[in-house]
Amino acid sequence: MREHRRKDAVWRFLTYAFILVMAVAMLVPLYWMLVAATLPQDEFLNLTPRFYPGTAFLENFASLQDRTDFVRSIWNSVFIAGVYTVLSVLLCSMAGFAFAKYEFRFKEPIFYLILGTLVLPIQLLVIPLFLMMAQIEWTDTFRAIILPWLANPIGIFLMRQNMKSIPDALLESARMDGATEFQIFYRIALPAMRSSLAALAIILFLFQWDLFLYPLVILESEANYTIPVALAGLEGTQRIYYDQIMVATTLAIVPLAILFLVLQKQFVSGILAGSLKE
C-alpha cells in the first residue's frame, strides 16, 4: 500500500513538472513578444536579447499607424469575425438540431459528406471561391469573406453531438402544447446549449480571425484589410520592420484574450460536454 502511494506521488510530481515545463515553453515566446513590442528597432536587432520592457511602444505604434491603418484593420477583423460568429453559430446549431432530432432521407450520408469536407484544404477552395465572387461582383467586400464559410463542419458536428442530450420527451411535450418547431429550437434547444454555444463561438471566431490566404486573394483595397493581411504587408522587400510587427501582433491578440476571458468558463464546460457525448 505504501509503495503504491509512493508511485502515485512520483507520477503526480512528474505530471505537474511536465505541465509546468510546457506552460513555460508556451509563455516565454508570448512574454518576449510583449517585450519586443516596447523596444526600438536597433535594440531589437541586438545580438544580446533583452528580457525586460522598453519605453518605445507608443513610438512603434505611431510608426505602425503611419505605415498602415492598423486600427482600421483591427476593426475590420472584429466586425468580420463577430458577424461571422453570430451567423455561423446560428446556422450550425440549426443544422446540428436537425441532424440530432429529425429523421429524413439520406440523413447519415449527408452528415458524413459534410464531415468529409474537413479533409479539403482551404488552398483548394480559394481559386473556385474567388471566381464565384468575381462573377457576382463581390470581390473586395466583407460579405465575400463571411458567407462562404458559414456552414462550418466542425460546428455542425459539435452541435449535433450536444443536441442529442436533449430528451425527446421534452420536445414531444412542447409539440403537444402547441409549440412550433422553431419555438422548440429557440426556446428549448438553444437555452439548454449555452455552454456549447459559447465554446463554438470561440472556435468559430478564432477560425475567422486567423483566416489569411482567402482574404489576401479577395480583398483588394487597403481600407478593407484584415489583421493577417495587414501583418503580411509589413514585411517589406528591402527591410523588415520587426518593431512594428511585434506591436501589431501584440494588439492582434487583445480581442482574442478579452473574448476568452469573458467566455472561458462556458468554453471549458462546453468542450467537456461535447467530449462526453457519444
C-alpha positions in Angstrom: 0.0 0.0 0.0 2.8 2.4 0.9 4.7 1.5 -2.2 1.6 2.2 -4.3 1.2 5.6 -2.7 4.8 6.4 -3.4 4.4 5.5 -7.0 1.3 7.7 -7.2 3.2 10.6 -5.7 6.1 10.2 -8.2 3.8 10.1 -11.2 1.9 13.1 -9.9 5.1 15.0 -9.5 6.3 14.1 -13.0 2.9 15.1 -14.4 3.0 18.5 -12.7 6.6 19.0 -13.7 5.8 18.2 -17.4 2.8 20.6 -17.3 4.9 23.4 -15.8 7.6 22.9 -18.4 5.1 23.0 -21.2 3.4 26.1 -19.7 6.8 27.9 -19.5 7.6 26.9 -23.1 4.4 28.5 -24.3 4.5 31.6 -22.2 8.2 32.6 -22.8 7.6 33.4 -26.6 4.5 35.4 -25.6 6.3 37.3 -23.0 9.2 38.0 -25.3 6.8 39.3 -28.0 5.3 41.8 -25.4 8.8 42.9 -24.5 9.9 43.2 -28.2 6.9 45.5 -28.9 8.3 48.0 -26.5 11.9 48.0 -28.0 13.2 50.3 -30.8 14.3 48.6 -34.0 18.0 48.9 -33.2 17.7 47.3 -29.8 15.5 44.6 -31.2 18.3 43.5 -33.5 21.0 43.3 -30.8 22.7 40.0 -30.5 22.2 40.1 -26.8 18.5 39.6 -26.2 16.7 41.8 -23.7 14.0 40.3 -21.5 12.6 43.4 -19.8 10.3 46.0 -21.3 11.5 49.2 -23.0 9.7 52.5 -23.5 9.2 52.6 -27.3 5.8 51.1 -27.5 4.0 54.3 -28.4 6.7 55.3 -30.9 6.4 51.8 -32.5 2.7 52.1 -32.6 2.8 55.6 -34.2 5.2 54.2 -36.9 2.9 51.3 -37.5 -0.1 53.5 -37.8 1.8 55.9 -40.2 2.7 53.0 -42.4 -0.7 51.2 -42.5 -4.0 52.0 -40.8 -3.8 49.1 -38.4 -6.6 50.3 -36.1 -8.9 50.1 -39.1 -7.6 46.5 -39.8 -8.4 45.6 -36.2 -11.9 46.9 -36.6 -12.3 45.1 -39.9 -11.3 41.8 -38.2 -13.5 42.3 -35.2 -16.5 43.2 -37.4 -16.0 40.3 -39.9 -15.2 37.7 -37.1 -18.1 39.0 -35.0 -20.8 38.9 -37.7 -19.4 35.5 -39.0 -19.5 34.0 -35.5 -23.1 35.1 -34.8 -24.4 33.8 -38.2 -22.4 30.6 -38.2 -23.3 29.7 -34.6 -27.0 30.1 -35.5 -26.6 28.1 -38.7 -24.5 25.3 -37.1 -26.9 25.0 -34.2 -29.9 24.7 -36.5 -28.1 22.1 -38.6 -27.0 20.2 -35.5 -30.5 20.2 -34.2 -31.9 18.9 -37.5 -29.3 16.1 -37.6 -29.8 15.2 -34.0 -33.6 15.3 -33.7 -35.2 14.8 -37.1 -35.4 11.9 -39.4 -35.1 12.4 -43.2 -33.9 10.6 -46.2 -30.1 10.4 -46.6 -29.5 12.0 -43.2 -26.4 10.0 -42.4 -24.8 10.2 -45.9 -25.4 14.0 -45.9 -23.9 14.4 -42.4 -20.8 12.3 -43.3 -20.5 14.2 -46.6 -20.4 17.5 -44.6 -17.8 16.0 -42.3 -15.8 14.8 -45.3 -15.3 18.5 -46.4 -12.9 18.8 -43.4 -10.2 17.0 -45.5 -10.4 19.7 -48.2 -7.6 22.2 -47.6 -8.5 25.9 -47.8 -5.9 26.3 -50.6 -8.0 24.1 -52.8 -11.1 26.2 -52.4 -9.6 29.7 -52.8 -9.5 29.9 -56.6 -13.0 28.5 -57.2 -14.4 30.8 -54.5 -12.6 33.8 -56.0 -14.0 33.0 -59.4 -17.5 32.8 -57.9 -17.2 36.0 -56.1 -15.8 37.8 -59.1 -18.7 36.5 -61.2 -21.3 38.1 -58.8 -19.0 41.1 -58.2 -18.5 40.5 -54.5 -14.7 40.8 -54.5 -13.2 43.2 -52.1 -16.3 43.0 -49.8 -16.8 41.7 -46.3 -19.7 39.5 -47.4 -17.3 37.6 -49.7 -15.2 36.8 -46.6 -18.1 35.9 -44.3 -20.7 34.0 -46.3 -18.7 31.1 -47.9 -17.6 29.7 -44.5 -20.9 29.9 -42.6 -21.6 26.2 -42.7 -18.7 25.1 -40.6 -18.5 21.2 -40.4 -16.8 21.2 -37.0 -19.6 23.5 -35.7 -22.3 21.2 -37.1 -20.6 18.1 -35.7 -20.2 19.7 -32.2 -23.8 20.9 -32.1 -25.2 17.6 -33.3 -23.4 15.7 -30.6 -24.6 18.1 -27.9 -28.2 18.4 -29.2 -28.6 14.6 -28.7 -28.5 15.2 -25.0 -31.9 17.0 -25.1 -34.6 14.5 -24.1 -37.0 13.6 -27.0 -39.9 13.5 -24.4 -39.3 17.2 -23.7 -39.6 18.1 -27.3 -42.8 15.9 -27.7 -44.3 17.7 -24.7 -43.6 21.0 -26.3 -45.3 19.9 -29.5 -48.3 18.7 -27.6 -48.6 22.1 -26.0 -48.7 23.6 -29.5 -45.2 24.9 -29.9 -43.9 25.2 -33.4 -40.6 23.6 -34.5 -38.9 27.0 -34.5 -40.2 27.8 -31.0 -38.9 24.4 -29.8 -35.5 25.2 -31.2 -35.4 28.8 -30.0 -36.9 28.4 -26.5 -35.8 24.8 -25.5 -32.8 23.7 -27.5 -30.7 26.9 -27.6 -31.1 27.8 -23.8 -30.0 24.2 -23.0 -26.9 24.6 -25.1 -25.4 27.8 -23.7 -22.0 26.3 -22.8 -21.7 24.5 -26.1 -22.7 27.7 -28.0 -20.0 29.7 -26.1 -17.4 27.1 -26.9 -18.5 27.0 -30.6 -18.4 30.8 -30.7 -14.8 30.9 -29.6 -13.8 28.2 -32.1 -15.5 30.0 -35.0 -14.2 33.4 -34.0 -10.7 32.0 -34.0 -11.2 30.4 -37.4 -12.3 33.6 -39.0 -9.7 35.7 -37.1 -6.8 33.7 -38.3 -8.0 33.3 -41.9 -5.3 34.6 -44.2 -5.0 33.2 -47.7 -8.6 33.7 -48.8 -8.9 37.4 -47.5 -5.5 38.0 -49.1 -6.9 37.0 -52.5 -10.4 38.5 -52.2 -9.5 41.9 -50.6 -8.0 44.5 -52.9 -8.2 47.9 -51.1 -6.1 48.5 -48.0 -9.1 50.0 -46.2 -10.7 46.5 -46.1 -7.6 44.6 -45.0 -8.0 42.3 -42.0 -5.2 41.9 -39.4 -3.4 38.8 -41.0 -3.4 40.6 -44.4 -2.2 43.9 -42.9 0.6 42.0 -41.0 1.8 40.3 -44.2 2.1 43.8 -45.8 4.5 44.9 -43.1 7.2 42.6 -44.5 8.9 44.9 -47.0 11.2 43.7 -49.7 14.1 45.9 -48.6 13.7 45.9 -44.8 11.5 44.1 -42.3 10.2 46.4 -39.5 10.3 43.9 -36.6 9.3 46.6 -34.1 6.0 47.4 -35.9 5.3 43.7 -36.5 5.7 43.0 -32.8 3.3 45.9 -31.9 0.8 44.7 -34.5 1.0 41.1 -33.2 0.5 42.2 -29.6 -2.5 44.3 -30.5 -3.9 41.4 -32.6 -4.2 39.1 -29.6 -6.0 41.6 -27.3 -9.6 41.0 -28.7 -9.0 37.2 -28.5 -7.8 37.5 -24.9 -10.9 39.5 -24.0 -13.2 37.1 -25.7 -11.6 34.1 -24.0 -11.6 35.7 -20.5 -15.3 36.5 -20.9 -16.3 33.0 -22.1 -13.6 30.8 -20.5 -16.0 29.0 -18.0 -18.6 28.3 -20.7 -15.8 27.3 -23.1 -14.4 24.6 -20.8 -17.7 23.2 -19.8 -18.9 23.3 -23.4 -15.9 21.4 -24.7 -16.2 18.8 -21.9 -19.9 18.4 -22.6 -19.1 17.6 -26.2 -16.4 15.1 -25.3 -18.8 13.2 -23.0 -21.4 12.6 -25.7 -21.3 9.5 -27.9 
